[in-house]
Amino acid sequence: TAEGYEPESGTITIRQGEHTRKPLTLKAVMFRPVLLALVITNGTPGAKVELDNKPVGTLDQQGNLRLADSLTEGNHSVVFSKEGFETRTETVTVRPGSDGIVPNMKLQPLKASLSFETNAKNVTVKYRKEGEPDFKETPAPAKFSVAPGSYEIIATSPGFADLHLTQPVGREGATI
């Protein structure tokens, strides 16, 4: 026997005074890696998941995903991404007989700065992100954090014409 090879056995008869040669060929054991599951719990619903640089699925409405027979022993890179959220990368170390578990993978919303500047007095600004039903209201000047996206903005002040505009806000922010 030898490590990594199938054992070999047999019988050889040697008579006194004779030399015998018997070639012995060992067969390599076929290595079959043990496959374990990747288990993700309590993540951001709808986040896309990549395992070792390959797309493997999307978290369900509860933020969970289970991928049976997807991991071998060792370290694996798991990337979580979703539009409007920061991307996160986790390293999962898998040990024999133990699934790779990634709990509480909540992604943080991307934030950008939105500023309203004016020299006029008594300016009120209403704004809402495209797709949201309700406006938020603030006196100007003002500066606050918002998620990147397109915003509908209405600025009003007594004695001035109302300002209506749609403003894209990227990661770098915007000033109006």
Salt bridges, closest charged atoms under 4 A:
ASP52 OD2 - HIS76 ND1 2.68
GLU90 OE2 - ARG88 NH2 3.15
ASP99 OD2 - ARG66 NH1 3.80
GLU152 OE1 - ARG128 NH2 3.02
